[in-house]
Amino acid sequence: SALHRPPRRLAGIFQSTKKLFLSERTGRGRTLEFIRKNAANGLSVANLVAGLSSILCSLNRQSHHSCWLLLVGFLLDLADGAVARQLDACSALGAKLDDFADFTTFGLATALLLQPRGALDGLLAIAYVMAVFARLCFFSTGIPFTYRGLPCPYASSLLASIFLLTGGNVTLLHVTAIVMILFMVDQGFYPHDKVLESQLWKKAVYVGGVAAVLFSPAVVAAVYCLAWSTSYIVFPFAIWSCKA
């Protein structure tokens, strides 16, 4: 019997090692699945944090930081939808989280750039927020890869860029905000740009935007995002019509 003890011990060690290996592989698989399902949600949360931080910066009169955070939110918003579609992780919860982040960043935080001081300024800020609310909640379309009304991230990017380039010129910001409200509540169609899922040049535009916002001076980032947003707003189908 003594001769059979070593093989039995080896078999026990082998079984324990096998169970440990399988449990580690199962745990790793669950972790990867969790990351896959929540990668886009993580980007939406980052967008939400950027919006909340932008609000705090505006309240503390740090408008340049607020604008920079709005541009970061613009890039995050373009990325989270693409990540969700590529990883096949679209869900009702993710859509609600994305809409809440967009409302916070591109509605509330962007409206504070208008620097409301009196009743009329406050009404304009409220009108801007309500336009974003209507755009997110009620403007759906049955046409694939098409928006109805201007997507609010582009309006936010335009306002933030103008703020940085003009030093917060209130008159110009108010006029631009009124125009953006009209674009957002309009029933016209805008193509889904699908920047990260379309032609190579669109991906290059996105990468250029990331480089400009994260590594370039504020003026360069503002000019880049202003040109990007304006091209989509003014020439949506001529330039940005989706051709995946």
C-alpha positions, 0 to 999 in steps of 0.5 A: 500500500505504501507503494501506491501512496505517491501516485495517489498524492500526485493524482490529488495534486494534479486534480487540485491544480486542474481545479485551480486552473479551471477556476482561474480561467472561468474567473478571467472569462467572467471578468472579460465578459464584464468588461465587454458588457460595460466598456461603453457604459464606462465611457458614458460615466466618464462623459457624465463626470466630465459634464459634472466637472464642467458645471463645477468649473463654470460655477467657480468661474473657471470657464476655460477648464469647463470648455475643455471638459465639454470637448473631452465629453464630445470625444467620449460621446462619439466613442461610447456608441461605437464601442457598444456596437463593436462589442455587441453590448447595446442595452436599455440601461446603457442607452439611458445612461448615455442619454443622462450623460448627454443631458448633463454634459451637452445640456446643463453644462453647456448652457452655463457657458451662456453666462446667464446674469438676468432674466432674459439670459436665464430664459435663453439658458433654460430654452437651450437645456429644454432643446437638448431635452427634447432632442434626446427624448422625443426626436427618434427616427425609423431611418437607420443611421440617421438623426432627426434634428442636430445632435446636441454634442456638435452644438456643445462643441461649437459653443465651447470652441467659440467661447475659447476663441472669443474669450467668452463673448456673451453676444456671440455666444447667445446668438450662436446658442439661439441658432443651435436651438433652432437646429436641434428642434428642427425636423430635418435629418442629419446622418449618423457620422459613425466616425470610428466605424466608417472610412479611414479619413473619419477615424483620422479626424477623430484621432486628430481631435483627441490629439488636439484636445489632449495635447495641443494649446486651447486655441488649436483645439478650439479651431480644430473642433470648431471646423469639425463641428461646423462642417457637420452642421452646415454640410451634413450629407455632402461631407459626413453621410455615413458610408461604412 
